[in-house]
Amino acid sequence: MKLFTKGLLLIAVPSVVELALLGIVFDTQEQTAQAAQWVDNSKQILYQSSAIVDPLLRQAARVRTAMVTGDASLIDRRAVWVDLSDRLAKLDTLVADTPQQAGRVHNMRRAIDAYREQSVAISQALHERHSLSPYLALETGPLPQQVAVFRDELAAFGAEASRLDIERSIALAQRRESQQYALIAAVLGSMLIWAATAIVFARSIGRRLEVLTENAERLGSGRQLAAPLSGSDEISALDAVLHQTEARLREAEAEQAALKAQLEARAHELAAVNDELRQETQDNEMFIYSVSHDLRSPLVNLQGFSKELHVSCDELDGIVASAGLPAGEERRMKHILDGDVRESLYYLRTAVARAASIIDALLRISRAGRLEYQWQRVSVGRTVDRVVEALQGAISQREAVVTVRDLPPAWGDPAAVEQIFGNLIGNALNFLDPARRGRIEIGALELEPVDASEPRAVRMRTYYVRDNGLGIPAAYLSKVFRAFQRLHGDVASGEGIGLAVVRRTVERHGGSVWVESAEGAGSTFFVVLPEQPIRL
Amino acid sequence: MSHAQTVSIVLIEDDDGHATLVERNLRRAGISNGFVRFRDGQQALDYFFGPACADAPRDTDGNPFPPRETLENLVVLLDLKMPRVDGFEVLRRLKEAPETAAVPVIVLTTTDDPREIARCYELGCNVYICKPVEYDVFIEAVRRLGFFLQVVKLPPGHRLAPS
């Protein structure tokens, strides 16, 4: 049932009852009024009936007097009869509802009419001087016969009227009483009805609204909701919606928890994989280190003994020269010694030197990953100053202009930081364009805003080394940080591991390094280093 | 050169080539001291601390090693990477024992790892020379070593006490 219907019912039902009660009240009131009128009526009847007899008696007296005196003028008074007739007509209308009384009134009228005729006859006789004897017999009694009849009828009428009057008075009293009861019942009944209405309202709407409100509050605070409300109105519909919302919320919460757990599991996995990778990288570096280190030992022999061979060749030269061999044999021997043997030795020694430098490069790379860092606050400005000072010879030789801007301190290993900038600035110097005056600029970018909500976020500083040198073709940009990649092999010597070492070192600091470059215009290397201690 | 004559060089080196190169270049640089060579740390420890057994230990050629008592003045050239007992252990034992603590030890190895260098100095090595792969630099290093050996002065009368 809709709330509207409920409200209508709540108003309509008591109103109907009220109306019924009012009807009863009005009904009793009307009845009482009627009873009162009846009472009034009967009083009037009594009054009229008592008043009607006197003029008649006076007329009878006059008739007798006239008969005695013989004066007819006493009888000829028409007004008496009119008065009597009026009074009888009034009585007749008053008793119209009781046929018995009406009959009596009728009898009375007949009696009066008869008496009137008699008196008219007497009067005529008096006028005509007739004998009054026929009438005298009629007037012998204390009252004329018709008058006596009238009186008897009137007495009966009066008795009946009194009885009716008493009856009606009692009825009126009863009606009055019942009217009182009806009024009291109406007042009490309406009070009861409204109280019942209030109770019904409280039970079916007020209390349910309370439950609804509490459910909404519980939903807001995430507590368990009460059992769903019964019924089919808007309140229970709203409650059903609340319950649905709760179910959805619980579902979403469960989903969120599952997702969170999944995410955490993933994070753990990732951390484990990261650890594994780090371990693997270390293992690799250890492997590179031990292999290259082990390779050094045979290289020492290779180089050492090729030198020994060289020395032996010199000695052989001397012996051959002083031995005084035949010219042909001496020439052949010299050819072998100076040509074949020395040439072979030359190639041997260059190969060994190359192998040695590769091994050195490998050792340097592995050391960049293995070296234990002395973590501390590093003044990058002073470090760069030192690097520039150490490179002063190359700088003035190339007539380059080196600009060092304000460099904020970083958190790291001083030697490693120096190595980073040494490599980058050295590279910039090496790959300057000979066609124009070299310019190298070392600086730091503005501090990037740090996400303050992430407590583990570490403030990072971005430094850069910018040159106007040869630049790097776009195709090679992705390779510059790999080991043994040499782009400008003709311009500078080296194994091409400087940037690989820089990358490894920066990564161990928790930072990153990248390059932006345009071929023929120059390159800018960016290095991100932590400003505060970082948890690796 | 009276001192130099008495100074013997104890070379502890597992690589025959390295040993040969070191000896040849030292000789070429004019050093004529006596040479004793051990192939690993264990041999060296046996020689320094082992029981004085009847048949003195012999080198590869079958020549007997000079007895410990005659080596009044010793210089040890020590490689680090060796089978069985490595150079660190030998260095530690030599510097630990009071009778050998004064013997100068020159670590001569291929490693230039700063941590290993630091560790050697911590253990008490006197000089650390990295075997350079470039031959000329190596000779220079050995020459300097030879020069060091020629000027080294050891307290006279110092004897390696019998164990």
Boltz contact constraints between the chains, C-beta under 6 A:
constraints:
  - contact:
      token1: [A, 296]
      token2: [B, 110]
      max_distance: 6.0
  - contact:
      token1: [A, 297]
      token2: [B, 15]
      max_distance: 6.0
  - contact:
      token1: [A, 297]
      token2: [B, 110]
      max_distance: 6.0
  - contact:
      token1: [A, 299]
      token2: [B, 133]
      max_distance: 6.0
  - contact:
      token1: [A, 300]
      token2: [B, 18]
      max_distance: 6.0
  - contact:
      token1: [A, 300]
      token2: [B, 131]
      max_distance: 6.0
  - contact:
      token1: [A, 300]
      token2: [B, 133]
      max_distance: 6.0
  - contact:
      token1: [A, 301]
      token2: [B, 17]
      max_distance: 6.0
  - contact:
      token1: [A, 303]
      token2: [B, 133]
      max_distance: 6.0
  - contact:
      token1: [A, 303]
      token2: [B, 135]
      max_distance: 6.0
  - contact:
      token1: [A, 304]
      token2: [B, 21]
      max_distance: 6.0
  - contact:
      token1: [A, 304]
      token2: [B, 135]
      max_distance: 6.0
  - contact:
      token1: [A, 307]
      token2: [B, 135]
      max_distance: 6.0
  - contact:
      token1: [A, 356]
      token2: [B, 133]
      max_distance: 6.0
